[in-house]
Amino acid sequence: MTQGTAGLLPAAAWELTEERREMTWRGLRYACRIVRGGAGPRHGGTGAGGRVAGAGLGGPEPLLLLGGALQDMYAWPRLERYVAPYAPLVLVDLPGSGDADDLPAHEGFDALADAALHLLDVLGLPRVNVLGASYGAPIAYRLAQRRPGRVARLLLAGATHQVSGPMRAFLREAADHLERSGPTAGEALVGCADDGTYADRLVRHLVNTRAQERVRQSAAVQRLLRRQALRTTWRQARRHAACHRRVLAPRLIPPGGVEGVPALVFTGEYDLTTTPEQNGAVAATVAGSRLVLIREADHMAHLECDAEYADLVLRFLRDEPLDGLSYCDTYEVPARR
């Protein structure tokens, strides 16, 4: 653990509690998990009527985590173990992900933002912190733009106005391939059908293999992502294709900007999926935001530098200084119209 995270204790030092909730939005079933650190007044609990307590109890508001396109609400165990002891964590399978019902292909990020707002209403959360990572960033941005009073702090990780370059070409080709393909006899996994070509290409576009000697744990992360991709079922692959189509939209970040919400935009310094420049361009649309680049990391910083990633998130949630941390570089972002 590098300098700057010495006070961060993993969940092994705490007793975590977990609650699963299921709900329906526009006839689509979806679910969330609420993870907390222990019981007692320091961490809060479940209030009357199933509401999530936490705000006003000496700690930050609950953190709503909106993850990547290929993730579900169980995909962030490393962040859970660090953040949940200090702030209730809400992880969700929105329609089209995890165990939730499929989201119609014509629906985009606006619909997903509506579903996320519905979740806050069902949980009785008038105000939350929101972390949108990669695919989750356009959803989180819309929440803060539409309902700034509901968002205490906005964190965007791996954000861009538009996917471009080789990544855009890959997503288009992958969506075409997955939509045309289907399982042959005895093949339950998409990886069985193309000798792992899709998995290999996916890894190369999520991990900066050209800088892998400078990215911490790069080889291990590549193995993990490839193994997960090879285990993708055909149902999941069709969902991935729909997600790829949404990400190919010409405008991931809606016009108009965000005001009145403290914001942090961050990614790894070697991110090729959503480059530092692309993240900076998004930060410039949020009044008063800051851009942070995590050292020795790329788009998969939450896996490569998990303790530092969590420390950065918690420092921002607790309004602590971000300057001078050994594991990142911090930039003030001039606002643009």
N, C-alpha and C positions, 0 to 999 in steps of 0.2 A: 504494500500500500504506500503510495507516494505522499510526499509532504502536502498537507492541506486536507487530508482525509483521516487524520489520526483520531479525531473524536467520533468517527462514524462506526457504530457497532452493528455487526450483522445480526440477523434475527436469531442466530443460535444463542445469543445472550438474552433473548426475550421469548415469551410465549405468544405465538400468533394465534389469532382466532379468525375463522372464515365463515361467511354466510353466503349462500347462493340464492338469488332471487330470479324468478321468471315472470315475464310480462308479455303483453301483446300490443303491437302498434300497427294500425291499418290492416289488421287481420294476420299479421306476421308475428310468429312467436320468436322471442329472443330472450337472452338471459345475461346476468352479471354476477360477479363475485365481489364481495366486500371483505377486504383483509385488514385486520387491525393488529396492533401490538398489545397483547395482554388485556387485562381487565383493569378497572379502576378509573378514577377521575382524570389521571394524566392523559390517557389515550382515548377516553370516551367509550361509548358502547352503542347499543341499539335503543333509541328512545321509544316513546309511545307511538304505536301505530306503525312500527317497523322503520321509522326514520333513522337515517345514519347520523349519529352524533359525532362531534369532533370540533367544529368551529365554536369559538367562545370558551373552550376548555383549556386555555393556556397553550394551544398548539395551532398549527396552520389548518385551514379548511381542508376537507377531504380532497384528494387528488383523483380526478377522473383521467384514466389513461386510455387513449385511443391509438391502438397499435397499427402495425403494418398490414399490407394486403394479404400476406401469407401467414399471418399470426392469428391466434385466438386468445381467449382470456386466461389461458394457462401458460402463455409464451414468455412471461416476464418474471420467472422465479428469482432471478438475481436482483432485480430492482425491488421486488416484494420484500426480500429479506433485509434490505437496508432501509427502505422508506417506511414500511408499515409500522415499525415501532414508534415512529415519530408523527405520522399522519395517516389517517384512514385512507386506504387505496381502493378505488372502484375500477374494476376491470370488466370489460363488456364484450360480448359477442353480438355486435349489431347485425341486423339482417344481412345475409350474404357471407357471414363468417362463422367459424366454429360450429356450434350446435344449433345455431339459429336457422330459421327458414331462409330460403333463397330470396334474394332481392331481385325483382324484375330487372332485366338487362338494361331497359331504357332509363331506369332511375339512376341519378348521379349523386354527387356529394351534397347537394341541397337536401335530398331526401334523407341521407344519413345524418345530417345535422338535425333535421326534424326528429329523427328517432332518438338521437342523443339528448335533445331537449326533453322529449317525452320521458326518457329514463330519469332525468333529474326531478321531474315532476312526480313520478311514481315513488321515488326514494325520498321525497320530501326535502330536497336539497335546494335551498334558495340561492346558494352561492358556493362555488367550488373553484379550485385550481384545475386547469386543464392542460394536459400534456398530449400533444398530437405528434406522433412519430411517423415520418414517411407518408404512407397512405392515409394515416390519421391526421396529418397536418392540415389538409384542406377542410376537414370536418371541424377541427378545433378552431381554425381561423374563422369559419362561418359562425360558430357559436359566439365567439367574442365580438364579431362584427354585428350580429343581429341582436344579441342580448348582453351588452357589456356589463350590465348590472349583475348578471348571473356568474360572471367570470372574475374571480379575485385576482388571479395571475394566469398569464398565458405562456406556455412553453411550446415551442415548435422545434422539432428535431428532424433534420433532413428534409427541408421544405424547398419548394421551387414553384415558380409561376407556370413553368411548362417543362415537361421532360423533353430533352433534346439529344441530338447526336446518336451515337451507337445504342444507347439505352432505349431510345424511342424506336429505332429500327428493330431491336430485339423484341420489344413488347408487342409490336405489330405482328412480327413473324410468329412469335410464340402464341398469340391469341388465335391467329389463323390456323396454326397447326393443331392447337388443342380443340378448337371448334370443329375441325374436319375429322379429327381422330376419334377413336372409340376403342374399348377393350376387345381384343380377340379372345378366342376360347382360352380359358385358364389364366388370363392376365388381369389381375385385380389392381395392379399398380401401374401408373403411367410410366414409371422408370423402366418397367419390363419391356415396353414397346419400342423404345428408341435407343437401347443400350446406354442409357444415361446421358445422351446428348443434351436433352433439355436441362437436366440437373447441372451439367458442367457449364453450360452457357449462362444459366441463372446465377451460379456462383461467381462467374467472371464479371458479371454486371453489378453484383452487390458488394464484392470485395475488390479492392484495388490490388490486383495481383502484381502489377508493375512496381508497387512500393511495398511488397509484402515483407521485405527485410527490415523495413522501418515501421511497420504496423505491428503492434503487440498482439501476440497470439493469432496471427493471421492464418497460419497453417491449420491450427486447431479449429478455428471458426469456419474455414473452408470445408473441412471434413464434416463438421456438424451440419452446415447448410446443405451439403451434397447428400448426406444421409437422409436428412429430412425431405429433400426434394425427391429422392428415389422412393420414398415411402408414400408419396402423394397418390391418392386414389383418383379414379376417373371422375368421381363426383367433385372432389376437391379441384381437379384440373379444370373442369368446366367453370367452377367459381373463379379460379385464378384467371381464366380467359376473360370473364366479365370484369374482374378488377383491372386487368391490363387495359381493357377498353376505356374504363373510367379514367385511368391515369393518362391515357392518350388524349384526353380532352384538351382543346386549345387554351383553356384558361382554368387552371387549378385553383388559383387565388382570385377571388372575385374583386372587381374594382371597388374603390371607395375607401379602402384602408380601414384601420382600427384605431380608435382613440379612447382614452380613459381607462386603459387596462395595462398594468405593468407587464412587460413582455420580454422574453428571452428567446432568441433563436440560436440554435447551436448544432454542430455536427463535428465529425472528425476532420482534421486538417488535410487528410488524403482522400476525402470523399469524392468519388467520381460519379456516383449515382445522382446525387444532388450536390453540386460543387459548392465550395465556400462562397464563390461569387453569386451563385443562385440563391443560397441562403441569405446572403447579404442583401440581395435585391428584395427578398420578401421582408426582411427586417426593416428595410427603409419605408415600407408601407404601414408600419405600426409605430405610432407616435411614441417617442422616448424609449424604444426598444434597444437591446444590446445584442451584439453578435459575439459568440464564443466558439472558438475552435479547439477541440480537445486534441492534445498532442498524441502522436503514435497511434492514431485511430483513423478509420474511414467511415463509411455509411453504417457499419455494424458496431459502432462505438459502445453500444450497451452490452455487447458481448466481449469486446476486446479490452475495455477498460471499465468494468462494471462498477467497481468501488468509486472511481472518479466520476463516472456518469451519475451515480446516485448522490454523491456528495455535492455535485453541481446543482442537481435538482433541489436537494434539501436546502442548500444555502439560498437559493432563489426563493423558495417557499417561505423561508424564515427571514427574508429581507436582509441577509448578511452580505458583506462585501464580496465581490467576485474578483477584484483586482489582486494581482500578485500571487495567484495560485500557481503552483509549480507544474500542474498538469494541463494548463490551457492558456490561451491568449484571448484577451477580452478587448472588444472594439466598441466604441460609441458609433452609432449609425446615424448619419444625417438623414432627416426625414425628407421624403419626396412626395410630390403631389400624386 
